Amino acid sequence: MMASLSEIFDGVKSRFSAQAAAGLDLVFQFDIEDGDTCHLVVKDSRCSLVEGARADANVTLIMNAQTLQAVVNGRLDAMQAFMQGKLRAEGDMLLAPKLSQLFPAAS
């Protein structure tokens, strides 16, 4: 069974790097093709996950739940997912790699 978006992000929050988020004010939107839409607000060294879409998202990442889970768990690099056509981005695509800095893979 596939984990819900909130369960996926709950697992990732423990890896959040407040240091990497210092000075940032960004919105990453996740449009999950076989699930829900939510957005991650990164501001002042904090992050919060909010359900629903946001018109002013800096970047929107479009993928299915399985790809999201693989990316956030570090099993699939976001750039590889993009190159394989498993992930599409709208908006400022250069921000997508920033997610791996904000949520470094567990070592």
N, C-alpha and C positions, 0 to 999 in steps of 0.2 A: 504494500500500500504506500502511496506517495504521501509524504509529509505535507502539511499545510504550509502556506507562506509564513505564517507567524512562527510555526515550529522550526522551519528552516532558518529564519532570521534569529530566533532565540538561540540557536546553536552557534551562530556566527557572532552575536553580540559580545560574547566573552573574549573574542579575539580583537575587538575594536581597539584601534590605536588612537587614543586621544591626542598623542603627540603629532601624528600624521594629519590629524584634523584641525590642528591649531590654525586659526585665522581663516578657515574655510567657511563658506556659506553656500552650500550646494544642495540641489535636490536631484536624486537619482530615482527615476520612475521605473518600475518593473511591470511590464504588461505580459502577463503569463497567459499564453494562448489557450491552455487547457485548465485555466484557473482564474484567479482574480487579478486585479490591478492594485498596486500599492506603491507608495513612494517612501524613500528613505531620505530624511532631512538630516544633513550634516552641518552643524553650526556651532561655533564656539567650543570646539573639542568635545561635542556631544553628538549622539545620533539617536533618532527615533523613527520608528516605522509607523506609517499612517496608512490606513486602508483608503482605497479610492485613487482617482487620478488627480493630477494637479497641472493646471494649464501652464504654469511657469517653470516646469521641470527643466533642469539644465540639459539632461540627457535621458532618453527613454530607451530602455533595453527590452527587446521583444524576444521571447523564447518560450519553450515549454517548461513545465515544472521539473522534469527530469534533468534538463540542461542547467537550470538554475541551481538545482541541488548539487550537481557535479561541479559547477563553477565555484559556489560558495564553500564547498568542502575541499577545494583545492585539487580535485581529481581531474579537472579540465580547465585549462587556461582560457580566459575570456577571449583572447586573441585567436586561439586555436578554434574555439567554438564559432567565432565570427567567420574565420576562413573556411570552416566546414559548412557554413550556411545554417548553423544551429542557433545563431544569435544575430539579431539585427539591431542596429542602433539608429535612433533619430535624435537630432539636436547636436550637441557638442560631443562628437565621438571621441575626441581626445581625452575626455574625462573618464571614459570606461576603465582604462588601466589603473586609474586612481583608486578604484575599489580594492585592488589587491594590496595597495599601500595602506588603506584604511583598515582592512581586515586581513592581515598577514596570515598565511597558512600556519596551522599548528605544527610545531616542529617535533 
